[in-house]
Structures are given as C-alpha cells and as structure tokens.
Amino acid sequence: MIFFKIIFVSVVLLLSACVQTNQPSGQVSNSISSSLDSTLVMGAQQSDLYLQQLQGKRLGLVINQTSMVNDQHLVDFLLAQGLKVNKIFAPEHGFRGDHDAGAKVDSSVDGKTGISIISIYGKNKKPSAEVLNDVDVLIFDIQDVGLRYYTYISSMHYMMEAAAEYDKEFIIFDRPNPNGFTVDGPVLDLKFQSFVGMHQIPLMHGMTVGELAKMINGEGWLKNSVKVNLTVIPVDNYDRHMNYSLPVKPSPNLPNDVSIALYASLTFFEGTPVSIGRGTDFPFQVIGFDKFGLGDFSFTPRAIKGASMNPKLKDKLAKGVDLRQSSMRGVNLDHLVNWHQLFVEHDEEFFTLAPFFDKLAGTDKLRKQIISGLSSVEIRSSWQSELNAFLQQRQQYLLYP
C-alpha cells in the first residue's frame, strides 16, 4: 500500500512540473493573510519536540521578522522558557526585515534583549569558529518562498556548513512553502553558481527549507561534502498542495500573496531596463517602461521605505501592465518574451544586465533562447528532462505529501 502511495505522489509531482504552471490555480489573495489554516502547526510551535533537547545548550538563532511562535517572536519565546540565546544571525533584509534588497546589514546588539546580532549578509556570509565559540546549537527559523534566488536558503547553506565544520547541531523549525505545489524553471548550471543560486535545483523547487536542508546534506552539497548534524522539526498537518497565505511579509518587496506568486516570473526583469514596481505600493505586481510599453497601465517609481536606494525608473512615468488581479503561478515567460520583442522592435537593448540575468536564471540558455526567438512553450519544453530528474532525486528528502 505504501509503495502505491509513493508511486501516486511521484506521478502527481511529475505532472505538476510538466504542465503549464501559469494556468490559474484559484484566486490569489491581494494581501498577506493573518488567518492561517488552524490545522497547521509550525515547527517552532511544537515546543514539546525540542525544548528538552535544548536545555542547558547555548543557542544561536538564524531568524528574522517571520520567526514567530503564535503571537510571540522566537527569541522572546525561547528566553521565556529559560533557554540561553547567545547569538542572533541576521540574513538579507536584517533581523527586523526592514532593510532594502541588497542593503548592507550591520552587526549590532538587540536593544530589547542585549543579544549580539551577527550579520550573515555581505562580506561575512559564514561565521567563524570564534563567532560560534559560545554556541552549541544553531536554529534556523525563517519563512521562505520556495525560489532558488531568494537568498534565505543561501544563508541557510552557509550556516549549515559552519555548523558542520565546527561541530554544532543544526535544527530547522520548518514552515510551509507558499509555492510548494510548483516545480518549475531551469535547473542551475553550476557555472552560474552565486549567492542568488547555490544549488543544482530548479528555480521553483517545491520544497520547504527543512526538505531542502535534508537534500543539501544528503547530496553532499556543503563544502568538501561535510555533513551537518541536522534535525528538522516539521510542520504538522501540512500538505505541499495547500494554498498557504503568509502571516508576515517575508521581505519588504513581497508584501502580499500576489507578489509572492508572481515573484518567479517577474524577477527576471531585474536584469533588464524594465521596472517591476520597486518603489511603488505594488512591487512585483506590475511591469512597465518609460519610453514605450505593453498595456495602458502607468506608475511612477519613487524612493520609499523598502526601495530607498534609487529604484529603477525613479520619478519617471512607466507604461505597462497591472497584474494585481492575476492568478498566474509558476514560471510564466510570456511577459518576458513579449517585452523582449518590443525592445527589439524599438531597437533598444533589453538584456542590459546580462550577467545578473544569467545568475537569476542559473544559466545563460534562457537569455540565448529568448534572443533566438524561441516561444515560451519551446523554452519551457527544454526544461522538462532536468525537471523530471530532479523530481526523482528529491523524492527521498520529502517530508510532506
């Protein structure tokens, strides 16, 4: 019976990767929801599974604003249980999640608790033995969105590596993947490995951070193939095909469910002159350009909180499309292909940041396919054999149906 269940799940997952994932899959909410499925129990909420194990241990926490235990931050919760928290490690966007994309995150001290905050975004992505000298256990509890270029999983990789090298336990308090039902996009070519793409996985991997950590460990992807002492506290009652609405925005420019659903399709435009709404109240939900555009929607990017570092087309009127009512999911290339064609017709350069575009894509094939005139359907079909292989490869690491 178990054998047939595994086969059924594998077939469902295989089909989910091979179909056009940009087809509507129910209405996507326009705002981050504060009401979660009451049956879901986050890893951090299941304190009976880890509190006894942590007694007497010195803790280091890899956390941000999403690290909540019900209505209490994980730091406050653990301290209230009498546990010793010695270090907080802050990823991109900072401990409070209020730094712009790419903005420097400085080490500091938490004003409320007096705990040292160590930046792991910038030059020092992996802590030294000295920094971890007063830490026995590292805990990772950050809400991810299921995309390879979202840097929280890169920070997780480096922290796992440090834990392995300096003989520290590594515990993940798992959380759902809001894009968990989709496996899509090109698989990373290691020649294009970077902090926005470290693993040989598709752009949308369909895994939780706990599952991905198991895969990183199991496949020997840490430096020198070291293995970390890994424990994953799973989400109770979670099914990866659930529609999951995040209670806290994971970063400044992903403010709602629509932006999270469109993130996989619109981020490619970061390697072009086209704006996707940074510097507006609807980032990652619009597409526009100042000289010409596809569509009759217009917007003007400006320097605002979350996009204070000169957002693209700052103070210029951009013309394009409004996708806030879209139910698009997965990696949709139609907009990218169409905007490229528009730039060709106007004799304007489209891939102005080609190296960055290739890092986001994890390959230079996508850019070259678009330039050569391939349709979105033809490009997507070129991914399928690698996606199928990945689905088989990841199977042993999955924790959820």
C-alpha positions, 0 to 999 in steps of 0.5 A, a space after each residue: 500500500 505504501 509503495 502505491 502511495 509513493 508511486 501516486 505522489 511521484 506521478 502527481 509531482 511529475 505532472 505538476 512540473 510538466 504542465 503549464 504552471 501559469 494556468 490559474 490555480 484559484 484566486 490569489 489573495 491581494 494581501 498577506 493573510 493573518 488567518 492561517 489554516 488552524 490545522 497547521 502547526 509550525 515547527 517552532 510551535 511544537 515546543 514539546 519536540 525540542 525544548 528538552 533537547 535544548 536545555 542547558 545548550 547555548 543557542 544561536 538563532 538564524 531568524 528574522 521578522 517571520 520567526 514567530 511562535 503564535 503571537 510571540 517572536 522566537 527569541 522572546 519565546 525561547 528566553 521565556 522558557 529559560 533557554 540561553 540565546 547567545 547569538 542572533 544571525 541576521 540574513 538579507 533584509 536584517 533581523 527586523 526585515 526592514 532593510 532594502 534588497 541588497 542593503 548592507 546589514 550591520 552587526 549590532 546588539 538587540 536593544 530589547 534583549 542585549 543579544 549580539 546580532 551577527 550579520 550573515 549578509 555581505 562580506 561575512 556570509 559564514 561565521 567563524 569558529 570564534 563567532 560560534 565559540 559560545 554556541 552549541 546549537 544553531 536554529 534556523 527559523 525563517 519563512 521562505 518562498 520556495 525560489 532558488 534566488 531568494 537568498 534565505 536558503 543561501 544563508 541557510 547553506 552557509 550556516 549549515 556548513 559552519 555548523 558542520 565544520 565546527 561541530 554544532 547541531 543544526 535544527 530547522 523549525 520548518 514552515 510551509 512553502 507558499 509555492 510548494 505545489 510548483 516545480 518549475 524553471 531551469 535547473 542551475 548550471 553550476 557555472 552560474 553558481 552565486 549567492 542568488 543560486 547555490 544549488 543544482 535545483 530548479 528555480 521553483 523547487 517545491 520544497 520547504 527549507 527543512 526538505 531542502 536542508 535534508 537534500 543539501 546534506 544528503 547530496 553532499 552539497 556543503 563544502 568538501 561534502 561535510 555533513 551537518 548534524 541536522 534535525 528538522 522539526 516539521 510542520 504538522 498537518 501540512 500538505 505541499 498542495 495547500 494554498 498557504 497565505 503568509 502571516 508576515 511579509 517575508 521581505 519588504 518587496 513581497 508584501 502580499 500573496 500576489 507578489 509572492 506568486 508572481 515573484 518567479 516570473 517577474 524577477 527576471 526583469 531585474 536584469 533588464 531596463 524594465 521596472 517591476 514596481 520597486 518603489 511603488 505600493 505594488 512591487 512585483 505586481 506590475 511591469 512597465 517602461 518609460 519610453 514605450 510599453 505593453 498595456 495602458 497601465 502607468 506608475 511612477 517609481 519613487 524612493 520609499 521605505 523598502 526601495 530607498 536606494 534609487 529604484 529603477 525608473 525613479 520619478 519617471 512615468 512607466 507604461 505597462 501592465 497591472 497584474 494585481 488581479 492575476 492568478 498566474 503561478 509558476 514560471 510564466 515567460 510570456 511577459 518576458 518574451 513579449 517585452 523582449 520583442 518590443 525592445 527589439 522592435 524599438 531597437 533598444 537593448 533589453 538584456 542590459 544586465 546580462 550577467 545578473 540575468 544569467 545568475 537569476 536564471 542559473 544559466 545563460 540558455 534562457 537569455 540565448 533562447 529568448 534572443 533566438 526567438 524561441 516561444 515560451 512553450 519551446 523554452 519551457 519544453 527544454 526544461 522538462 528532462 532536468 525537471 523530471 530528474 530532479 523530481 526523482 532525486 528529491 523524492 527521498 528528502 520529502 517530508 510532506 505529501 
